[in-house]
Amino acid sequence: MKKGDRYDVSYLEEAQFEPGSGGRVLKNKLRIKSKREMDRLEKQELLRTHEESIAIYDKSHRFTAADICEIHKIWLGRIYKWAGKYRQVNISKKDFHFAAAAQIPKLMESLENGPLSKFTPCNFDSFDKIVRALAVVHTELVLIHPFREGNGRVARLLTDLMAAQAGLPPLDFAGIVGSKKKEYISAIHAGMDRNYNPTEKLFRYIIRKTLRTHGQQT
């Protein structure tokens, strides 16, 4: 891509890496160059955000696209200038392309008027309905991937907030590694065809595992 090309987004800060980071750390307010240090800070800030969000969003709250942006800003606002704002760059993982940046505002509006309106507050009276709500909202948000960084973690945090509305403890995602991680990725991809059954299966596993840890049953 030539300089001056109308599709060139290299001027955007979210498209830049911190000088001296070897292309491993996005440009940030704190001038952090070490990926290990950034990972530690992001994890620390995410724990803080989880606690703050639980206090902000109660069991009767209906989540919106603006809420999701605010959660992202609460988490990463001290680190990145673009925190809480929809990304302006297209991103992919391996051969899978997430929603085009230009489509994100429209897709987030559809998420708000569709799944978020239908499934939040997540105070349903049956286990299957709770699982369905978590699976649909989580899958759709991950597929949109509205932010430059932290989409999976924001999606998991929103899932936790919805789970809290349903009277569940914070969900244990720690076991989603190895073959379970591959299962998770395949489940998200299945959501492209609005097939949420694989994600529902995975959330049943996560919820039951979490409840066993807390000495509870479904």
Protein Blocks (a to p, Z undefined) as FASTA:
>chain_A
ZZhiakbcklpmklpccehklopaccdfklpabfklmmmmmmmmmmmmmmmmmmmmcckb
ccdfklmmmmmmmmmmmmpmkgoiacfbdcdehjbccddfklmmmmmmmmmmmmmmmmpc
cfbfbfklmmmmmmmmmmmmmmnomafghklmmmmmmmmmmmmmnopacddfklmghjlm
mmmmmmmmmmmnopaklmmmmmmmmmmmmmmmnopaZZ
